[in-house]
Amino acid sequence: MSDAMRTGGCQCGSVRFRIRGELGRPSICHCRMCQKQFGSFFSALVTAPKDGVEWVRDEPSYFQSSVNIDRGFCPKCGTPLTYRHPGGLEIAIGAFDDRSDLAPRIQVNYQARLPWVETIFDQPVHDDQDYYARQEQVISFQHPDHETEQWPSAGQWTS
């Protein structure tokens, strides 16, 4: 994984981050808490470098899901963003602007996986080109996967 600066954020763009330094291990977690946090079959996370994350707009809000764990999310749109534990911080892979090199390399809590999760990509693919053409007509309010303005230095944001 490159140690160049990486960026990302939530769906609405209120919470944005910059990460400097080497990212750790990308993983999938099958535990029930991750399933509930992401509202999905599993979570996909990558370990952030210690002291390498800078929140450049709003910071996530946190929900303490267990004694030593809290989970960050955007307070405005609800996007799941972080998994914070005594050993460090993990960031949701889907929150990165460029996710192309963040393929998970390990699965954790595998015994808690849903029994059918291993076959979900064996299902037929919906390949209706008219459907996709219609989707291009949709006006999206989602923040793009890049910055739309020049970022000031850390601590220079004003409300």
TORKOL-816237 format. One record per residue (C-alpha): residue number from 1; x, y, z. Coordinates in nm, 2 decimals, padded with zeros to 4 digits. Example, Ala and Ser with C-alpha at 12.3 -4.5 7.8 and 13.67 -1.06 7.14 Angstrom:
// residues 2
 num     px     py     pz
   1  01.23 -00.45  00.78
   2  01.37 -00.11  00.71
//
This chain:
// residues 159
 num     px     py     pz
   1  00.00  00.00  00.00
   2  00.13  00.34 -00.09
   3  00.22  00.59  00.18
   4  00.10  00.88 -00.03
   5 -00.18  01.09  00.11
   6 -00.52  00.93  00.07
   7 -00.86  01.10  00.11
   8 -01.21  01.00  00.17
   9 -01.53  01.07  00.36
  10 -01.90  01.01  00.41
  11 -02.17  01.01  00.15
  12 -02.28  01.37  00.21
  13 -01.93  01.51  00.23
  14 -01.97  01.65  00.58
  15 -01.70  01.42  00.73
  16 -01.38  01.42  00.52
  17 -01.04  01.28  00.60
  18 -00.68  01.28  00.48
  19 -00.45  01.00  00.57
  20 -00.07  01.02  00.56
  21  00.14  00.71  00.61
  22  00.13  00.34  00.54
  23 -00.21  00.18  00.56
  24 -00.23 -00.15  00.74
  25 -00.41 -00.48  00.66
  26 -00.74 -00.45  00.47
  27 -00.99 -00.70  00.61
  28 -01.34 -00.82  00.62
  29 -01.51 -00.87  00.96
  30 -01.81 -01.11  00.98
  31 -01.90 -01.03  01.35
  32 -02.26 -00.94  01.43
  33 -02.16 -00.59  01.55
  34 -01.99 -00.51  01.22
  35 -02.29 -00.65  01.03
  36 -02.52 -00.42  01.23
  37 -02.29 -00.11  01.20
  38 -02.27 -00.14  00.82
  39 -02.62 -00.28  00.77
  40 -02.47 -00.54  00.56
  41 -02.33 -00.90  00.55
  42 -01.98 -00.79  00.68
  43 -01.76 -00.49  00.72
  44 -01.46 -00.40  00.51
  45 -01.19 -00.21  00.70
  46 -00.83 -00.11  00.67
  47 -00.60 -00.01  00.96
  48 -00.50  00.35  00.96
  49 -00.15  00.46  01.06
  50 -00.11  00.58  01.42
  51 -00.14  00.96  01.42
  52 -00.19  00.96  01.04
  53 -00.56  01.05  01.02
  54 -00.66  01.41  00.99
  55 -01.03  01.50  00.99
  56 -01.06  01.81  00.76
  57 -01.42  01.89  00.80
  58 -01.66  01.75  01.07
  59 -01.54  01.46  01.27
  60 -01.74  01.14  01.31
  61 -01.98  01.09  01.59
  62 -01.92  00.77  01.79
  63 -02.13  00.49  01.93
  64 -01.97  00.27  02.19
  65 -02.07 -00.08  02.08
  66 -01.88 -00.27  02.36
  67 -01.65 -00.20  02.65
  68 -01.34 -00.12  02.44
  69 -01.49 -00.05  02.10
  70 -01.66  00.25  01.95
  71 -01.77  00.30  01.59
  72 -01.77  00.62  01.40
  73 -02.03  00.75  01.16
  74 -02.13  01.07  00.99
  75 -02.37  01.26  01.22
  76 -02.56  01.40  00.92
  77 -02.60  01.12  00.67
  78 -02.51  00.81  00.89
  79 -02.23  00.67  00.67
  80 -02.03  00.41  00.88
  81 -01.67  00.53  00.88
  82 -01.45  00.39  01.16
  83 -01.39  00.11  01.41
  84 -01.19  00.24  01.70
  85 -01.03 -00.01  01.94
  86 -00.75  00.00  02.20
  87 -00.50 -00.11  01.93
  88 -00.58  00.17  01.69
  89 -00.83  00.29  01.43
  90 -00.97  00.12  01.12
  91 -01.14  00.31  00.84
  92 -01.42  00.17  00.62
  93 -01.27  00.08  00.28
  94 -01.58  00.21  00.11
  95 -01.52  00.56  00.25
  96 -01.20  00.61  00.06
  97 -01.21  00.81 -00.26
  98 -00.98  00.55 -00.43
  99 -01.04  00.20 -00.31
 100 -00.88  00.02 -00.60
 101 -00.58 -00.12 -00.41
 102 -00.76 -00.20 -00.08
 103 -00.88 -00.55 -00.16
 104 -00.93 -00.74  00.18
 105 -00.64 -00.98  00.25
 106 -00.80 -01.15  00.56
 107 -01.14 -01.24  00.70
 108 -01.19 -01.21  01.08
 109 -01.46 -01.36  01.29
 110 -01.52 -01.61  01.01
 111 -01.72 -01.84  01.23
 112 -01.99 -01.57  01.26
 113 -02.03 -01.53  00.88
 114 -02.37 -01.58  00.72
 115 -02.38 -01.92  00.57
 116 -02.46 -01.80  00.22
 117 -02.21 -01.52  00.20
 118 -01.96 -01.73  00.01
 119 -02.20 -01.78 -00.28
 120 -02.34 -01.42 -00.32
 121 -02.11 -01.35 -00.62
 122 -02.22 -01.68 -00.79
 123 -02.57 -01.52 -00.85
 124 -02.68 -01.40 -01.20
 125 -02.57 -01.05 -01.30
 126 -02.84 -00.80 -01.38
 127 -02.71 -00.66 -01.72
 128 -02.99 -00.45 -01.85
 129 -02.82 -00.17 -02.05
 130 -03.15  00.04 -02.06
 131 -03.16  00.02 -01.68
 132 -02.81  00.16 -01.65
 133 -02.88  00.43 -01.91
 134 -03.18  00.54 -01.70
 135 -02.97  00.55 -01.39
 136 -02.74  00.80 -01.55
 137 -03.03  01.04 -01.56
 138 -03.06  01.04 -01.18
 139 -02.95  01.36 -01.01
 140 -02.72  01.26 -00.73
 141 -02.67  01.45 -00.41
 142 -02.38  01.23 -00.30
 143 -02.04  01.39 -00.25
 144 -01.81  01.30 -00.54
 145 -01.50  01.08 -00.48
 146 -01.27  01.38 -00.49
 147 -01.24  01.72 -00.33
 148 -01.44  02.01 -00.48
 149 -01.25  02.29 -00.31
 150 -00.90  02.37 -00.18
 151 -00.85  02.24  00.17
 152 -00.70  02.48  00.42
 153 -00.43  02.36  00.66
 154 -00.54  02.16  00.97
 155 -00.72  02.38  01.22
 156 -00.81  02.65  00.98
 157 -01.18  02.55  00.92
 158 -01.44  02.79  01.05
 159 -01.80  02.72  01.11
//
